[in-house]
Amino acid sequence: MEQATFLKINPADSVVVCLQPKKKGDIISVDGHDIILSQDTPAGHKVLIKDVHEGENIIKYGYPIGHARQDLKQGEWVNENNLKTNLSGTLEYTYQPVEEKLNIAKENRTFRGYRRKNGDVGVRNEIWVVPTVGCVNGIAERLVKQLRQETQCKDIDAVYAWHHNYGCSQLSEDHENTRKVLRDICLHPNAGAVLVLSLGCENNQPDDFMQMLGDYDKERIRLLVTQKVEGDEVEAGMQILRELYDIASKDRREEVPVSELRVGLKCGGSDGFSGITANPLVGEFSDWLVAQGGTSVLTEVPEMFGAETILMNRCETKELFEQTVSLINNFKNYFLSHGEPVGENPSPGNKAGGISTLEDKALGCTQKCGRAPVSGVMEYGDRLQNKGLNLLSAPGNDLVASTALASCGCHIVLFTTGRGTPFGTFVPTMKIATNPTLAKNKPQWVDFSAGQLIEGRTMQELVPEFIDKVLSVASGEHARNEENDYREISIFKNGVTL
């Protein structure tokens, strides 16, 4: 069969997406009509298949992705120069629930994880040093380096310090966000043991912070206040870490039902293929996991703008709908309070890859969460309470959003990308390439290529392979970011620094 060179995603669309680069004068046949291309058009970009007037909406994925800046003719390359967003300020919404059954069979699949004392499950057994304030980052890194040298991490998965710039000189919401994220890291089941490392005089007071952890495992989570140590704080820290290593090194993996798995859904460095290949593939996985009783979490609230009603109408209850409305409008107000437009999101890389407006991006981004109903809505720093599909408040920034997903309790982040990115947060961060070129050029970054979908593979063929890959990583196989030792955190900041 001849490989397709363009794709019309939805019957209502007024554009097609080029699967391969096209030349001026090329002819494509769409719905029985021949269309002559007016310009050279890169792969992943849009070509208009009917004339539109200035101000008229242009349709992709069956929804408006903006309006024409001027009269346009069929065959023209549609991009940010002739397409303008429809987004502006906050909106009022009406709950119009849509019920859709997934009809996905339960498979009784398992992965090999670590069962914790409180019944929670981790997919890694690591020792973490968590600074309460950035002032002790250097000490934390020194402790980690020495423990790695002493133990060679023979009976645990890894040792890390999660350094950051905060914990002091912050006010109100920023200060609480820092405390919540650090709390969430300390309680994360991917850690077999944690040393909370404090200076002592910071705003994030150590005793208050430890109380914030609630009923935690005091054998595996310890505190060291360095200003209270008489003498060498590094040796004092090493004494605690050696004890923690002795405890965590005895943990072993066991078979765990896949219903215990929690994955975060994120995209970055998107391109015109994101909404065609990788995001729908991750959406299929998300639906499969939810059908097994597991949990997935979608974030990047600004990248829901333009597709938010799809999510709102999938909310299981009116209360969840109202929480989602607040999620959206609160983030719009955050933009507006800083004098920024709500629709100014696609990055230069996004635009070069074929994404022209925020609606264009959002309608592709939200496909990562499939068709499952929304069963939970969380504020930034909240911890997961509900199984199924959850929405989480966080910005689109890759590292901030991925950190937020891990902090809420996700074991793994599934990160789709068309331009490519090497980073990882404090849990395995799997990169799913949207196109075969990226997968070929950056195999050291990419864990799975959804670009196979434009090379002739079908979604039906690829989904089982992707499920197997995710469960392998959950069972201990390293994601590319872990192989490269690319792991860090970033905490959301809004207000002043004292």
Disulfide bonds with the S-S distance in Angstrom:
none
